[in-house]
Amino acid sequence: MKKRANLTFILLAIIICSSCSQAFLDAKPRSSLIVPRTLSDFSQLLNNQLMFETSDLAEISSDDYYLDHAYWEGLPEVVRNAHVWAEDLYGSAQSEDAWNRPYHQVLYANVVLDGLAKIAMVPSNEHEWNRLSGSAKFIRAYAFFNLAQLFAPPYFTGDSGDGLGIPLRLSSDINERTSRSSVHETYARILEDLIEASRLLPSEVSPGRPNRAAAHAMLARTYLSMADYAQAMLHADSCLALYSTLLDFNDVTASSYDVKTGIVYGTGVSYPKLMGYAAPDVMTPPELYNLYYPDDLRREIYYRHNLMGYPYKGQSHSYYYHFTGLATDEVYLTRAECHARLGHHREALGDLNHLLLHRYVEGEYEPIVFDDSMDVLSLVLRERRKELVFRNLRWMDLRRLNLEGAAITPARNFAGKHYEIRPNSLLWVLPIPRDEIVMNGIKQNIRSGDRFYYNLGTH
């Protein structure tokens, strides 16, 4: 009991010291604080609930829902501003959980990695030592990736490589100051951590812990965001070779829907600003809802209807709010997209048909057969949006697809006023919270003016 109490004290101390993310760097640690030192301590640290939390700020800014004007006016300031892509996102707010929480996760991961460096790996502890090291690197990469989707431009191979990414904290030393890395350096670190994690983590899939399949799934997601389709396909293959189970929607109902089957790593929105997306006022646009055919089981299992008859997205019973982790349905869709982009059309349709056989009423789905006039990529991207709705992926997809010239322009209309976010606008990169700028002096993201983060010639 004493050891558990001591570790709890450490967790509280770290949270208190790091309450402003990098702002905690100016705080001086007390020598009396008890530091986690054993493998058991490190395991408890990584199993903290904080490690499985993600922000909903990307979803608030995406196009998978719309709000009634009166409901929007009653929401917190940051939510209102994010929903209409305001230049001044934070208003009177000084800090932001979407920045702070991932850096808490990074700090915990660094505490473990620095601690492991002081413990010799011997045959008796080799498996656990490797698991903890791989888990910490996976968690750090996962946090860095989520931060990069919000606070840095999307990866683009054609840029100069020196665009501003995020600060890469690689030490638990709270006195060490870190400036912003480049976008290319940010993704290189994410990949390096994930590749190392894939070598260290156990192959047994446990959604509550980082594992080898999850590392490959995250590598597939990362490479997809970078438009490196060959590598994304390779790691999707590696994930599915380890774990390929899909939840069959014929086996569940709307009241029993549970996403545990098919998950390789489970995270969820645990500090939502938009009532967990489940509010009847967070409604699904007709152009999205109408993509689901009547015999598509997702239409009934994913969605509920409010008192006015408008659909809104429900959630799985495994997560109080929405699931945002890694699962095999995403991996199949990633592999299908990569096949389609690389010209492997029959292989792409093979993955797509396999997924949809588990999504349509049994016996009602007719597998798609390829012909030369078919736009396979469009079919895959349509199913990606339908399958992965409210999974914290749409914002990433909008940014990467617009880099290719998709020209998707989300828009809102409130009280006669029109709001929109143009493809590749500076508004696709969120501002860093004010307290971080004040405390650490790092450069702020520019969001004003009719400018774009990459000059692609198509806006």
DONULUM-213526 format. One record per residue (C-alpha): x, y, z; residue in three letters. Coordinates in steps of 0.25 Angstrom, whole numbers, padded with zeros to 4 digits, always signed. Layout:
N
XYZALA/...
This chain:
459
+0000+0000+0000MET/+0012+0009+0003LYS/+0018+0008-0011LYS/+0004+0010-0018ARG/+0002+0023-0009ALA/+0016+0028-0013ASN/+0014+0026-0027LEU/+0000+0033-0027THR/+0007+0044-0020PHE/+0017+0045-0032ILE/+0006+0045-0042LEU/-0001+0056-0035LEU/+0012+0064-0034ALA/+0015+0062-0048ILE/+0001+0067-0052ILE/+0002+0079-0043ILE/+0016+0083-0048CYS/+0012+0081-0063SER/-0002+0088-0062SER/+0002+0097-0073CYS/+0010+0087-0082SER/+0023+0093-0085GLN/+0020+0104-0076ALA/+0024+0094-0065PHE/+0039+0095-0070LEU/+0040+0108-0061ASP/+0036+0101-0048ALA/+0047+0095-0039LYS/+0045+0081-0034PRO/+0046+0078-0019ARG/+0057+0069-0015SER/+0047+0062-0006SER/+0038+0057-0017LEU/+0038+0042-0018ILE/+0043+0037-0032VAL/+0038+0025-0039PRO/+0050+0015-0039ARG/+0045+0001-0042THR/+0039-0006-0054LEU/+0026-0008-0046SER/+0026+0007-0043ASP/+0028+0010-0058PHE/+0017+0001-0062SER/+0007+0008-0053GLN/+0011+0021-0059LEU/+0008+0017-0073LEU/-0005+0010-0069ASN/-0010+0024-0064ASN/-0024+0028-0070GLN/-0017+0040-0075LEU/-0010+0032-0086MET/-0023+0028-0092PHE/-0029+0042-0094GLU/-0030+0050-0107THR/-0035+0063-0110SER/-0048+0066-0118ASP/-0043+0080-0124LEU/-0040+0074-0137ALA/-0054+0068-0138GLU/-0060+0081-0134ILE/-0053+0088-0146SER/-0057+0077-0156SER/-0069+0075-0165ASP/-0076+0062-0160ASP/-0087+0070-0152TYR/-0094+0083-0151TYR/-0100+0091-0140LEU/-0113+0099-0137ASP/-0110+0114-0136HIS/-0116+0115-0122ALA/-0108+0103-0117TYR/-0095+0108-0123TRP/-0097+0121-0116GLU/-0098+0114-0102GLY/-0085+0106-0104LEU/-0071+0110-0098PRO/-0063+0121-0105GLU/-0053+0112-0111VAL/-0063+0102-0116VAL/-0071+0113-0123ARG/-0058+0119-0129ASN/-0053+0106-0134ALA/-0066+0102-0140HIS/-0065+0114-0149VAL/-0050+0114-0151TRP/-0048+0128-0144ALA/-0034+0134-0145GLU/-0035+0137-0130ASP/-0038+0123-0126LEU/-0036+0124-0111TYR/-0042+0138-0108GLY/-0040+0140-0093SER/-0034+0126-0091ALA/-0020+0125-0087GLN/-0018+0110-0088SER/-0023+0098-0096GLU/-0025+0083-0092ASP/-0022+0079-0107ALA/-0008+0084-0104TRP/-0006+0082-0090ASN/-0011+0067-0089ARG/-0002+0061-0100PRO/+0010+0068-0093TYR/+0006+0062-0080HIS/+0007+0048-0087GLN/+0020+0052-0093VAL/+0025+0055-0079LEU/+0021+0042-0074TYR/+0027+0034-0085ALA/+0040+0042-0083ASN/+0040+0039-0068VAL/+0039+0024-0072VAL/+0050+0025-0083LEU/+0060+0032-0074ASP/+0057+0023-0062GLY/+0059+0010-0071LEU/+0073+0016-0075ALA/+0077+0014-0060LYS/+0072+0000-0060ILE/+0081-0011-0066ALA/+0074-0021-0075MET/+0076-0035-0071VAL/+0070-0048-0075PRO/+0060-0048-0064SER/+0054-0034-0067ASN/+0057-0034-0082GLU/+0043-0036-0086HIS/+0037-0025-0077GLU/+0048-0015-0079TRP/+0046-0016-0094ASN/+0031-0015-0093ARG/+0032-0003-0084LEU/+0042+0004-0093SER/+0033+0001-0106GLY/+0021+0006-0099SER/+0027+0019-0095ALA/+0032+0021-0109LYS/+0019+0018-0115PHE/+0011+0027-0105ILE/+0021+0038-0108ARG/+0019+0037-0123ALA/+0004+0036-0122TYR/+0004+0049-0114ALA/+0014+0056-0124PHE/+0005+0051-0135PHE/-0008+0057-0129ASN/-0001+0070-0126LEU/+0004+0071-0140ALA/-0009+0069-0146GLN/-0014+0082-0139LEU/-0002+0091-0137PHE/+0007+0088-0149ALA/+0004+0088-0164PRO/+0002+0075-0171PRO/+0014+0068-0176TYR/+0017+0071-0190PHE/+0029+0065-0197THR/+0030+0077-0207GLY/+0033+0088-0196ASP/+0047+0093-0192SER/+0046+0084-0179GLY/+0048+0096-0169ASP/+0033+0099-0167GLY/+0030+0100-0152LEU/+0026+0087-0145GLY/+0024+0084-0130ILE/+0034+0085-0119PRO/+0040+0070-0117LEU/+0041+0068-0103ARG/+0051+0056-0101LEU/+0055+0057-0087SER/+0048+0057-0073SER/+0057+0069-0069ASP/+0047+0080-0066ILE/+0058+0090-0067ASN/+0061+0087-0081GLU/+0055+0097-0091ARG/+0051+0093-0105THR/+0048+0101-0117SER/+0039+0097-0129ARG/+0045+0086-0138SER/+0042+0086-0153SER/+0030+0079-0159VAL/+0040+0068-0165HIS/+0047+0067-0152GLU/+0034+0065-0145THR/+0030+0053-0154TYR/+0044+0047-0154ALA/+0043+0046-0138ARG/+0029+0040-0139ILE/+0034+0030-0148LEU/+0047+0027-0141GLU/+0039+0025-0128ASP/+0028+0016-0135LEU/+0038+0007-0142ILE/+0046+0005-0129GLU/+0033+0002-0122ALA/+0029-0008-0133SER/+0042-0016-0130ARG/+0041-0016-0114LEU/+0026-0018-0112LEU/+0020-0031-0110PRO/+0012-0037-0121SER/+0000-0041-0112GLU/-0011-0031-0115VAL/-0017-0024-0103SER/-0025-0012-0106PRO/-0022-0006-0092GLY/-0007-0006-0095ARG/+0002-0003-0106PRO/+0006-0015-0115ASN/+0013-0018-0127ARG/+0000-0018-0136ALA/-0003-0004-0131ALA/+0011+0001-0134ALA/+0009-0004-0148HIS/-0005+0002-0149ALA/+0000+0015-0144MET/+0012+0015-0154LEU/+0001+0012-0165ALA/-0007+0024-0160ARG/+0006+0033-0160THR/+0011+0029-0173TYR/-0003+0031-0179LEU/-0003+0045-0174SER/+0010+0047-0181MET/+0005+0042-0194ALA/+0016+0031-0194ASP/+0006+0020-0198TYR/+0016+0009-0200ALA/+0021+0010-0186GLN/+0007+0011-0181ALA/+0002-0001-0188MET/+0014-0009-0183LEU/+0011-0006-0168HIS/-0004-0008-0170ALA/+0000-0022-0175ASP/+0009-0024-0163SER/-0003-0020-0154CYS/-0013-0029-0160LEU/-0003-0041-0160ALA/-0003-0040-0145LEU/-0018-0036-0143TYR/-0029-0036-0154SER/-0042-0038-0147THR/-0053-0029-0151LEU/-0066-0027-0143LEU/-0078-0032-0151ASP/-0089-0022-0150PHE/-0099-0034-0152ASN/-0096-0038-0138ASP/-0099-0025-0131VAL/-0110-0015-0130THR/-0111+0000-0127ALA/-0113-0003-0112SER/-0102-0014-0111SER/-0092-0007-0121TYR/-0078-0009-0115ASP/-0065-0006-0122VAL/-0056-0015-0114LYS/-0055-0025-0125THR/-0045-0021-0135GLY/-0038-0011-0126ILE/-0023-0011-0126VAL/-0021+0001-0117TYR/-0032+0008-0109GLY/-0033+0023-0107THR/-0045+0032-0105GLY/-0049+0046-0104VAL/-0048+0048-0089SER/-0049+0063-0087TYR/-0059+0067-0098PRO/-0064+0081-0100LYS/-0076+0077-0109LEU/-0083+0068-0100MET/-0076+0056-0105GLY/-0083+0058-0118TYR/-0095+0050-0113ALA/-0104+0062-0111ALA/-0116+0062-0120PRO/-0112+0076-0124ASP/-0099+0071-0131VAL/-0106+0067-0144MET/-0101+0059-0156THR/-0101+0067-0169PRO/-0111+0060-0179PRO/-0100+0059-0189GLU/-0092+0050-0180LEU/-0104+0042-0174TYR/-0110+0040-0188ASN/-0097+0032-0192LEU/-0102+0020-0184TYR/-0111+0011-0192TYR/-0124+0005-0185PRO/-0117-0008-0184ASP/-0104-0002-0178ASP/-0104-0006-0163LEU/-0096+0006-0160ARG/-0108+0015-0162ARG/-0116+0009-0151GLU/-0104+0005-0141ILE/-0096+0018-0142TYR/-0107+0028-0142TYR/-0119+0032-0133ARG/-0130+0043-0136HIS/-0133+0055-0128ASN/-0148+0060-0125LEU/-0148+0067-0138MET/-0144+0055-0146GLY/-0130+0059-0149TYR/-0119+0048-0148PRO/-0107+0050-0139TYR/-0095+0041-0136LYS/-0096+0031-0124GLY/-0085+0024-0117GLN/-0080+0010-0114SER/-0083+0005-0100HIS/-0068+0003-0097SER/-0065+0018-0097TYR/-0073+0028-0089TYR/-0070+0038-0101TYR/-0065+0034-0115HIS/-0054+0024-0118PHE/-0042+0030-0125THR/-0032+0019-0124GLY/-0026+0009-0134LEU/-0035-0002-0140ALA/-0035-0012-0151THR/-0046-0005-0159ASP/-0037+0007-0161GLU/-0025-0002-0165VAL/-0033-0009-0175TYR/-0037+0004-0181LEU/-0023+0010-0181THR/-0018-0002-0188ARG/-0029-0001-0198ALA/-0026+0013-0201GLU/-0011+0010-0203CYS/-0014-0001-0212HIS/-0023+0008-0220ALA/-0013+0020-0221ARG/-0002+0010-0225LEU/-0011+0004-0236GLY/-0014-0009-0229HIS/-0029-0007-0232HIS/-0034-0022-0230ARG/-0026-0023-0217GLU/-0032-0010-0212ALA/-0046-0015-0215LEU/-0043-0028-0208GLY/-0040-0020-0195ASP/-0052-0012-0197LEU/-0062-0023-0200ASN/-0056-0031-0188HIS/-0060-0019-0179LEU/-0074-0016-0185LEU/-0078-0031-0184LEU/-0077-0028-0169HIS/-0085-0015-0170ARG/-0097-0019-0178TYR/-0109-0028-0175VAL/-0104-0042-0177GLU/-0107-0047-0191GLY/-0111-0033-0196GLU/-0097-0028-0200TYR/-0092-0030-0214GLU/-0077-0030-0215PRO/-0072-0019-0224ILE/-0065-0025-0237VAL/-0054-0016-0243PHE/-0056-0010-0257ASP/-0047-0001-0264ASP/-0056+0011-0263SER/-0057+0010-0248MET/-0051+0021-0239ASP/-0046+0011-0228VAL/-0040+0022-0220LEU/-0053+0030-0219SER/-0060+0018-0214LEU/-0050+0015-0203VAL/-0050+0030-0199LEU/-0065+0030-0198ARG/-0065+0017-0189GLU/-0054+0023-0181ARG/-0062+0035-0177ARG/-0075+0026-0174LYS/-0067+0016-0166GLU/-0058+0025-0158LEU/-0068+0036-0155VAL/-0065+0043-0141PHE/-0052+0036-0139ARG/-0043+0048-0139ASN/-0038+0045-0153LEU/-0046+0054-0162ARG/-0038+0067-0159TRP/-0025+0059-0163MET/-0032+0054-0176ASP/-0037+0068-0180LEU/-0023+0074-0178ARG/-0016+0063-0186ARG/-0026+0062-0197LEU/-0027+0077-0199ASN/-0012+0076-0201LEU/-0015+0068-0213GLU/-0024+0078-0219GLY/-0037+0072-0214ALA/-0042+0086-0211ALA/-0052+0082-0200ILE/-0057+0095-0193THR/-0065+0092-0180PRO/-0075+0103-0178ALA/-0085+0108-0167ARG/-0096+0118-0167ASN/-0101+0124-0155PHE/-0112+0136-0154ALA/-0109+0140-0168GLY/-0094+0140-0167LYS/-0085+0130-0175HIS/-0073+0124-0170TYR/-0063+0115-0177GLU/-0049+0110-0177ILE/-0042+0110-0191ARG/-0033+0098-0194PRO/-0019+0100-0189ASN/-0022+0113-0182SER/-0014+0116-0170LEU/-0026+0114-0162LEU/-0024+0099-0163TRP/-0012+0100-0153VAL/-0017+0104-0139LEU/-0011+0115-0130PRO/-0002+0110-0119ILE/-0008+0114-0105PRO/-0004+0128-0100ARG/+0002+0123-0087ASP/+0012+0114-0095GLU/+0016+0126-0103ILE/+0018+0135-0091VAL/+0025+0125-0082MET/+0034+0119-0093ASN/+0035+0129-0104GLY/+0033+0119-0115ILE/+0028+0124-0129LYS/+0013+0126-0131GLN/+0006+0120-0143ASN/+0001+0131-0152ILE/-0014+0131-0155ARG/-0017+0145-0161SER/-0018+0149-0175GLY/-0022+0142-0188ASP/-0009+0133-0188ARG/-0007+0118-0189PHE/+0004+0109-0182TYR/+0008+0103-0195TYR/+0008+0110-0209ASN/+0002+0099-0217LEU/-0005+0107-0228GLY/-0019+0102-0224THR/-0026+0108-0213HIS/
